[in-house]
Amino acid sequence: CVALCGLIIVSPLLLVLGLLVKFTSPGPVFYRQTRVGLGFQPFQIIKFRTMVPDADKRGAALTAGRDPRITTIGHFLRKTKLDELPQLIN
């Protein structure tokens, strides 16, 4: 219930951020990755995409500083941690 209320409250912000991601770089709006949770159960995380598509194939697994694979809006989203908001869906 709390996550649903949070999603409703921040939905205008999510819409604006999603449009910024979509119109500032090609590729999907969201990044999905399988992670391991409680009891070693796999689950999908959802975040706003902050890197170019196929970034994992274009360089190292970890990013640092001004990695050229991070998009312009991606730097802002990472700095403010707004790329994490879609995790309310999880």
N, C-alpha and C positions, 0 to 999 in steps of 0.2 A: 504494500500500500504506500509506503514511504517513497519507494523508487518511482512508482506511478505518479505520485504527486510531484516529485522532483522533475520528472519528464514533462509533465504538463506545464509547470512553472517555467522551465528553461526551454520549452519548445520553440519560442520565437528566436532565441539565441542559436539553438541548434540549426534552425532553418537558414539563418544568415550565414553561419559558419560553413554549413554544407554548400551553400551557393558560392561562397568565396573559394572553397577548395575546388569545386567543379569548374568555375570559370577562370581560375588562375593557373591551372595545369591540367593536362589530359589525364584520363584515367578515372577510376571509381572514386567516389566520395569517401567511402569507408575502407578501412584496413581490417581484415579479419585474420586471426592467428589462433591456432590450437595451443592451449596451455593445459597444464595439469593442475587440478584443484584438489580439494579435500578428498582423502581416500584414493588418491591417484586417479581420479576420474577426469578424463579429458573434457574440455569445454572450449567454446569459441569466444575470444574477446573481440570486441568491436571498438574501434577508435576511428577518429578522423584521420585520413591519410595525410601524412606529413612529408612523405618522400616520393620520388618519381616512381612510376610503375616499374616492377622488376628490379628494384634497388638491391635486393638480396643477391642478384646475379651480376651486379655491376661493381661490387666492392666488398669490403669487409662486413662481417656480421654485426659489428658494433660501430656506432657513430660517435664522433667526437668533434667538438668545436663547430667550424663552418664547413661541414661535410657537403660537397657539391650536390649530393643526391637529395638533400633536404630542400623542399620547395620554399619559395618566399613566404607564403602564408604558413608553411610548416614550421618555420623558425618562430613565428609569433605564437602559434598554437602550442608548441613545446615549451616555450618560455613561460607562458601563462597557464600551462597544464589544461587548456581547454580541449585538447585532443582527447582527453580522457572522459569527457562528458557522455559520449554514447555508451559507456559501460553501464550506465543506469539501466540500459535494456537488458543486460545480462542478469 
